Every structure is written in C-alpha cells, then in structure tokens.
Amino acid sequence: MSDTPDLGISDEIADDQTDAIHLVYLHGSIHRRSQAASDEDIRELKEKNARSLAPVLKRRGFIELGYSGWDDAIVEALAVCDRFDHRLYWCGREADPLAKGAFGEKVHAILRKPTALYVKIESAGSFMAQLCTGLVNGLPRLLSNPIGQLRELLGAIDLTELD
C-alpha cells in the first residue's frame, strides 16, 4: 500500500504469479513531502499511474469501494479497459448507479462493460468487515497474538553492528 502517487506503482503489482490482495491508494496525502498542487502535476500523475494500472485492472479481480468516481488515475485506467477478466465490482451506496450525479461522468460507461457489476452496500465499514470475515480465517496475527508477532519481528533484527 502506498500514498505516494508521484513514485508510481511498483512492478510487483503486475506479477501474475502473485495471488496476494493489493491495496492501492493513489490520491496521496497532505502529509507527504511532495505535493501535486497544479493541474498539470495532477494530470501527469493521473496519466502515468493509469498506464500502469490499466493492464493490471483488466487481468485481476477488482473491488472499488465507496468511491465517487471522479476523473483520476483509477477511473482513467478502468475506462480504457475493454473488459475485466475477473470482474470489476463497483460498490456504493447509490440505489441507481446510472442516475445523474450518482458518480463521476466516466463511471456510467465503465459500469456498462459486460464484466462490470454494481453492488449496493449500506456502508463501506460494514462491507469491509463482512469481506474481511469472509476472506480471513480468524483475526490477523497482530490482533490475535501481538506479543508473539512482536517477538518474532524483534528476533529478526541483527543488532551486532551496534556493539
């Protein structure tokens, strides 16, 4: 997961041999060192990241959760895909995702693609809790055994250089 869109997206996301779930946060943060403040900076980052994302989004299953669909790198990447090999699930609170003003302008065309589905949800938080319960067997180790995980992490640190 990254909040530095100016650095691009790592090549490992395109690795078809990895079945990991990737979280990609493209909007950045006011707390990072490099701000994309001008329209030109934002446009360049959008185009750069959309080129990297489009082939990945086309080949992998994708869940878009609680997102307005404004014209950014994700929407740009989804818009150029002719299909989604493992489906696109756009989850939102709108009863009619195609209603005027429900989402950004390009979202209507994206949702009309044959392998795109809209899923109405009540809230992003409860949906994520349900998704986590369905995908994860038990609590994450950090929550179920935080001391054990901390000991393991500390045991892996080589402190011999500090002598």
VEXFISE-523617 format. One record per residue (C-alpha): chain; x negated, y negated, z negated; residue in three letters. Coordinates in nm, 4 decimals, always signed. Layout:
N
<pt A <X Y Z> ALA>
...
# end
This chain:
163
<pt A <+0.0000 +0.0000 +0.0000> MET>
<pt A <-0.1377 -0.3396 +0.0897> SER>
<pt A <-0.0304 -0.7005 +0.0552> ASP>
<pt A <-0.2995 -0.8370 +0.2857> THR>
<pt A <-0.1451 -0.8534 +0.6336> PRO>
<pt A <-0.4395 -1.0563 +0.7596> ASP>
<pt A <-0.6615 -0.7474 +0.7212> LEU>
<pt A <-0.4365 -0.5408 +0.9454> GLY>
<pt A <-0.3207 -0.1862 +0.8851> ILE>
<pt A <-0.5707 +0.0896 +0.8181> SER>
<pt A <-0.6258 +0.3559 +1.0833> ASP>
<pt A <-0.5241 +0.6337 +0.8444> GLU>
<pt A <-0.1570 +0.5443 +0.8899> ILE>
<pt A <-0.1830 +0.6728 +1.2484> ALA>
<pt A <-0.3244 +1.0097 +1.1361> ASP>
<pt A <-0.0705 +1.2697 +1.2482> ASP>
<pt A <-0.2303 +1.5326 +1.0243> GLN>
<pt A <-0.1330 +1.3481 +0.7067> THR>
<pt A <+0.2169 +1.4124 +0.5748> ASP>
<pt A <+0.1928 +1.1517 +0.2983> ALA>
<pt A <+0.4573 +0.8879 +0.2478> ILE>
<pt A <+0.3141 +0.5463 +0.3353> HIS>
<pt A <+0.4345 +0.2248 +0.1759> LEU>
<pt A <+0.3549 -0.0745 +0.3933> VAL>
<pt A <+0.4104 -0.4253 +0.2614> TYR>
<pt A <+0.3448 -0.6757 +0.5381> LEU>
<pt A <+0.4599 -1.0056 +0.4010> HIS>
<pt A <+0.1665 -1.0903 +0.1829> GLY>
<pt A <+0.1814 -1.2723 -0.1447> SER>
<pt A <+0.1285 -1.6232 -0.2718> ILE>
<pt A <-0.1380 -1.4720 -0.4968> HIS>
<pt A <-0.3775 -1.3630 -0.2237> ARG>
<pt A <-0.6829 -1.5584 -0.1215> ARG>
<pt A <-0.5904 -1.6133 +0.2420> SER>
<pt A <-0.2577 -1.7758 +0.3242> GLN>
<pt A <-0.0945 -1.7602 +0.6656> ALA>
<pt A <+0.0669 -2.1004 +0.6498> ALA>
<pt A <+0.1045 -2.2219 +1.0061> SER>
<pt A <+0.3491 -2.0913 +1.2651> ASP>
<pt A <+0.0523 -1.9894 +1.4804> GLU>
<pt A <-0.1119 -1.7892 +1.1948> ASP>
<pt A <+0.2147 -1.6113 +1.1193> ILE>
<pt A <+0.2791 -1.5336 +1.4888> ARG>
<pt A <-0.0727 -1.3915 +1.5361> GLU>
<pt A <-0.0413 -1.1682 +1.2280> LEU>
<pt A <+0.3034 -1.0536 +1.3370> LYS>
<pt A <+0.1846 -0.9550 +1.6844> GLU>
<pt A <-0.1345 -0.7878 +1.5568> LYS>
<pt A <+0.0453 -0.5802 +1.2946> ASN>
<pt A <+0.3384 -0.4957 +1.5260> ALA>
<pt A <+0.0950 -0.3468 +1.7815> ARG>
<pt A <-0.0490 -0.1229 +1.5086> SER>
<pt A <+0.2859 -0.0264 +1.3596> LEU>
<pt A <+0.4938 +0.0483 +1.6711> ALA>
<pt A <+0.3351 +0.3842 +1.7636> PRO>
<pt A <+0.3460 +0.4977 +1.4008> VAL>
<pt A <+0.7110 +0.3989 +1.3539> LEU>
<pt A <+0.8042 +0.5762 +1.6755> LYS>
<pt A <+0.6419 +0.9056 +1.5690> ARG>
<pt A <+0.7274 +0.9172 +1.1973> ARG>
<pt A <+1.0467 +0.9063 +0.9985> GLY>
<pt A <+1.1112 +0.5566 +0.8705> PHE>
<pt A <+1.3340 +0.4150 +0.5972> ILE>
<pt A <+1.3982 +0.0406 +0.5991> GLU>
<pt A <+1.5393 -0.0550 +0.2618> LEU>
<pt A <+1.7165 -0.3722 +0.1573> GLY>
<pt A <+1.5720 -0.5883 +0.4314> TYR>
<pt A <+1.7295 -0.8801 +0.6174> SER>
<pt A <+1.5564 -0.8031 +0.9455> GLY>
<pt A <+1.4112 -1.1454 +1.0087> TRP>
<pt A <+1.1745 -1.1668 +1.3074> ASP>
<pt A <+0.8488 -1.0312 +1.1646> ASP>
<pt A <+0.5986 -0.7529 +1.2362> ALA>
<pt A <+0.8310 -0.4709 +1.1287> ILE>
<pt A <+1.1227 -0.5888 +1.3411> VAL>
<pt A <+0.8896 -0.6603 +1.6339> GLU>
<pt A <+0.7419 -0.3086 +1.6107> ALA>
<pt A <+1.0842 -0.1416 +1.5784> LEU>
<pt A <+1.2210 -0.3437 +1.8705> ALA>
<pt A <+0.9570 -0.2168 +2.1158> VAL>
<pt A <+1.0170 +0.1497 +2.0268> CYS>
<pt A <+1.2483 +0.3203 +2.2759> ASP>
<pt A <+1.3310 +0.5866 +2.0170> ARG>
<pt A <+1.2270 +0.7178 +1.6764> PHE>
<pt A <+1.1059 +1.0782 +1.6916> ASP>
<pt A <+1.2050 +1.1463 +1.3307> HIS>
<pt A <+1.4796 +0.8878 +1.2930> ARG>
<pt A <+1.4999 +0.5366 +1.1580> LEU>
<pt A <+1.7242 +0.4915 +0.8552> TYR>
<pt A <+1.8092 +0.1253 +0.8002> TRP>
<pt A <+1.9585 +0.0965 +0.4514> CYS>
<pt A <+2.1516 -0.2097 +0.3493> GLY>
<pt A <+2.4469 -0.3407 +0.1539> ARG>
<pt A <+2.6394 -0.4722 +0.4544> GLU>
<pt A <+2.9631 -0.2890 +0.5340> ALA>
<pt A <+2.9184 -0.3636 +0.9057> ASP>
<pt A <+2.5527 -0.3950 +1.0070> PRO>
<pt A <+2.6525 -0.5274 +1.3500> LEU>
<pt A <+2.8646 -0.8134 +1.2116> ALA>
<pt A <+2.7395 -1.1611 +1.2987> LYS>
<pt A <+2.4891 -1.2780 +1.0376> GLY>
<pt A <+2.4573 -0.9381 +0.8678> ALA>
<pt A <+2.0948 -0.9012 +0.9768> PHE>
<pt A <+1.8375 -1.0719 +1.1989> GLY>
<pt A <+1.9041 -1.1050 +1.5714> GLU>
<pt A <+1.6916 -0.8095 +1.6889> LYS>
<pt A <+1.8369 -0.5649 +1.4356> VAL>
<pt A <+2.1549 -0.5076 +1.6406> HIS>
<pt A <+1.9507 -0.3734 +1.9343> ALA>
<pt A <+1.7358 -0.1637 +1.7014> ILE>
<pt A <+2.0408 -0.0031 +1.5367> LEU>
<pt A <+2.1889 +0.0801 +1.8779> ARG>
<pt A <+1.8954 +0.3066 +1.9637> LYS>
<pt A <+2.0017 +0.6735 +1.9724> PRO>
<pt A <+1.7807 +0.7851 +1.6835> THR>
<pt A <+1.8510 +0.4906 +1.4524> ALA>
<pt A <+2.1055 +0.5229 +1.1731> LEU>
<pt A <+2.2513 +0.2695 +0.9325> TYR>
<pt A <+2.3029 +0.3830 +0.5730> VAL>
<pt A <+2.5200 +0.1680 +0.3474> LYS>
<pt A <+2.3840 +0.1538 -0.0059> ILE>
<pt A <+2.5088 -0.0144 -0.3227> GLU>
<pt A <+2.1669 -0.1400 -0.4344> SER>
<pt A <+1.8035 -0.0885 -0.3424> ALA>
<pt A <+1.7146 +0.0036 -0.7009> GLY>
<pt A <+1.9693 +0.2829 -0.7364> SER>
<pt A <+1.8883 +0.4122 -0.3876> PHE>
<pt A <+1.5156 +0.4269 -0.4701> MET>
<pt A <+1.5948 +0.6108 -0.7946> ALA>
<pt A <+1.8021 +0.8669 -0.6017> GLN>
<pt A <+1.5330 +0.9005 -0.3364> LEU>
<pt A <+1.2603 +0.9485 -0.5975> CYS>
<pt A <+1.4684 +1.2103 -0.7783> THR>
<pt A <+1.5208 +1.3968 -0.4513> GLY>
<pt A <+1.1596 +1.3803 -0.3335> LEU>
<pt A <+0.9592 +1.4052 -0.6550> VAL>
<pt A <+0.9707 +1.7132 -0.8761> ASN>
<pt A <+0.9720 +1.5671 -1.2269> GLY>
<pt A <+0.8126 +1.2455 -1.3426> LEU>
<pt A <+0.4915 +1.1164 -1.1867> PRO>
<pt A <+0.1882 +1.2312 -1.3879> ARG>
<pt A <+0.1175 +0.8768 -1.5017> LEU>
<pt A <+0.4529 +0.8793 -1.6837> LEU>
<pt A <+0.4678 +1.2437 -1.7932> SER>
<pt A <+0.1084 +1.2673 -1.9215> ASN>
<pt A <-0.0571 +0.9226 -1.9188> PRO>
<pt A <-0.3350 +1.0152 -2.1646> ILE>
<pt A <-0.4305 +1.3261 -1.9669> GLY>
<pt A <-0.4464 +1.1311 -1.6434> GLN>
<pt A <-0.6493 +0.8534 -1.8064> LEU>
<pt A <-0.8973 +1.1071 -1.9478> ARG>
<pt A <-0.9350 +1.2666 -1.6068> GLU>
<pt A <-0.9957 +0.9307 -1.4413> LEU>
<pt A <-1.2469 +0.8237 -1.7058> LEU>
<pt A <-1.4245 +1.1586 -1.6798> GLY>
<pt A <-1.4870 +1.0983 -1.3114> ALA>
<pt A <-1.6763 +0.7733 -1.3757> ILE>
<pt A <-2.0556 +0.8035 -1.3633> ASP>
<pt A <-2.1929 +0.5750 -1.6328> LEU>
<pt A <-2.5553 +0.6986 -1.6209> THR>
<pt A <-2.6653 +0.3812 -1.4432> GLU>
<pt A <-2.5685 +0.1770 -1.7472> LEU>
<pt A <-2.8247 +0.3417 -1.9782> ASP>
# end
